[in-house]
Amino acid sequence: QVQLVESGGGLVQAGDSLRLSCAGSGRTFSSYAMAWFRQAPGKEREFVAGISWSGGFTYYVDSVKGRFTISRDNAKNTMYLQMNSLKPEDTAVYYCAAAYRTQSFIVTASSGYNYWGQGTQVTVSS
């Protein structure tokens, strides 16, 4: 099993940057595909970015391409989301998710992940 804890959220202005972290427990962290999802008030949870177990494959939703970068450090059991040029529409609770998956493809459906963090709030003011 993997336990996930997000950190790094906060209140920023449009155009600013934030880096979210997701710390995972467990000795097999490197065998888990991971992703970031977000949920804005009144909206469904949506996929933001995903990364394969090795870090060699990544995928982004179109709305964040060129602005967000997902990465992981398996030696530190940590995944990151670097968010640049933030927009008010990026405001949401951001969740990290994990699934035991050693194939190198990215799943964008939330049902494809069975471990979730508690979420961290990101608020971008205009």
Secondary structure as UniProt FT lines:
FT   STRAND          4..7
FT   STRAND          10..13
FT   TURN            14..15
FT   STRAND          18..24
FT   TURN            27..28
FT   HELIX           29..31
FT   STRAND          32..39
FT   TURN            41..42
FT   STRAND          46..51
FT   TURN            53..54
FT   STRAND          58..60
FT   HELIX           62..64
FT   TURN            65..67
FT   STRAND          68..73
FT   HELIX           74..76
FT   STRAND          78..83
FT   HELIX           88..90
FT   STRAND          92..100
FT   HELIX           110..112
FT   STRAND          115..116
FT   STRAND          120..125
//
